[in-house]
């Protein structure tokens, strides 16, 4: 085996890995999953404005939605990649940032005098989050397709 054969094999492994990551992003940031997760986040955050017994009642349907979304995602995923430490830390950082931004927006909405500040803040975060995540998915997939020389959109 020559040096060029080894280099070509390594390049092919790298290319396949990038292709798999782009497919995972395309699938994970598709509209059905984005909308289901946005509904889950909205229900969890907006429930702060509900009276005391009803705020906790939102927990069970939210957990069912999360479990169902995860089950369908894992069952139908075209590419199964293990969760890496980097992915886990990225998820935790995004989650903490989302909670911090929610607190900031709900406090701001409450200071302005909005009657349901948590609902408004949750709706704003969910709409912005869905649009940003979908755009990110389109960019990642387009970059991978451009590198492979394939046309199309997410």
C-alpha positions in Angstrom: 0.0 0.0 0.0 1.4 3.4 -1.0 1.3 6.7 0.8 -1.3 7.9 -1.7 -3.6 4.9 -1.1 -3.4 5.6 2.7 -4.1 9.3 2.2 -7.0 8.6 -0.1 -8.5 6.1 2.4 -8.2 8.7 5.2 -9.8 11.4 3.0 -12.7 9.0 2.3 -13.2 8.3 6.0 -13.2 12.0 6.7 -15.6 12.7 3.9 -18.0 9.9 5.0 -17.9 11.3 8.6 -18.8 14.8 7.4 -21.5 13.3 5.2 -23.0 11.4 8.2 -22.9 14.5 10.4 -24.6 16.6 7.8 -27.3 13.9 7.4 -27.8 13.8 11.2 -28.2 17.6 11.3 -30.6 17.5 8.3 -32.8 14.9 9.9 -32.6 16.3 13.5 -33.3 19.9 12.4 -36.2 19.0 10.1 -39.5 20.8 10.5 -41.4 18.0 12.3 -38.8 17.6 15.0 -38.2 21.4 15.4 -41.9 22.0 15.8 -42.3 19.2 18.3 -39.4 20.4 20.4 -40.7 24.0 20.2 -44.1 22.8 21.5 -42.3 21.0 24.3 -40.2 24.1 25.3 -43.3 26.4 24.9 -45.4 24.2 27.2 -42.7 23.9 29.8 -41.9 27.7 29.9 -45.5 29.0 29.4 -46.8 26.8 32.3 -45.3 29.3 34.8 -48.2 31.6 34.1 -50.8 28.9 34.9 -52.4 28.8 38.4 -50.7 26.5 40.9 -52.3 23.1 40.3 -52.3 23.4 36.5 -48.6 24.4 36.2 -47.6 20.9 37.4 -50.2 19.2 35.3 -48.3 20.3 32.2 -45.4 18.1 33.2 -47.0 14.8 32.3 -48.0 15.7 28.7 -44.6 17.4 28.2 -42.8 14.2 29.3 -45.0 12.1 27.0 -44.2 14.5 24.1 -40.5 14.3 24.8 -40.5 10.5 25.1 -42.5 10.1 21.9 -40.3 12.5 20.0 -37.1 10.8 21.2 -38.6 7.3 20.4 -39.6 8.3 16.8 -36.3 10.1 16.3 -34.2 7.1 17.3 -36.4 4.7 15.4 -36.3 6.5 12.1 -32.9 8.1 12.2 -31.0 7.4 8.9 -27.7 7.8 10.7 -26.9 6.6 14.2 -24.0 8.3 15.7 -23.0 8.0 19.4 -23.4 11.0 21.6 -20.0 12.6 22.1 -18.8 14.6 25.0 -18.7 17.7 22.8 -22.3 17.2 21.7 -23.4 16.7 25.3 -21.7 19.8 26.5 -23.0 21.8 23.5 -26.6 20.6 24.4 -26.1 21.6 28.1 -24.7 25.0 27.1 -27.6 25.7 24.7 -30.1 24.5 27.3 -28.7 26.8 30.0 -28.5 29.7 27.6 -32.1 29.1 26.7 -33.2 29.1 30.3 -31.2 32.3 31.0 -32.6 34.0 28.0 -36.1 32.9 29.0 -35.7 34.4 32.5 -34.4 37.6 31.0 -37.2 38.0 28.5 -39.9 37.1 31.0 -38.5 39.6 33.5 -38.4 42.2 30.8 -42.0 41.4 29.7 -43.2 41.5 33.4 -41.5 44.9 33.9 -43.2 46.3 30.8 -46.6 45.1 32.2 -47.5 42.2 30.0 -50.2 40.1 31.7 -48.7 36.7 30.8 -44.9 37.4 30.6 -43.9 33.8 30.5 -46.2 32.9 27.6 -44.8 35.9 25.6 -41.2 35.1 26.4 -41.7 31.4 25.6 -43.4 32.1 22.3 -40.7 34.6 21.3 -37.9 32.1 22.1 -39.7 29.2 20.4 -40.3 31.1 17.1 -36.7 32.5 17.1 -35.2 29.1 18.1 -37.1 27.2 15.3 -36.1 29.7 12.7 -32.4 29.9 13.8 -32.1 26.1 14.1 -33.7 25.4 10.7 -31.4 28.0 9.1 -28.4 26.4 10.7 -29.5 23.0 9.4 -29.9 24.4 5.9 -26.4 25.9 6.0 -24.7 22.7 7.3 -26.4 20.5 4.7 -25.7 23.0 1.9 -22.0 23.2 2.8 -21.8 19.4 2.8 -23.5 19.2 -0.6 -21.4 21.9 -2.0 -18.3 20.0 -0.9 -19.6 16.8 -2.5 -20.8 18.7 -5.6 -24.5 17.8 -5.1 -27.4 20.3 -5.5 -30.6 20.6 -3.4 -32.0 21.9 -0.2 -32.9 20.7 3.2 
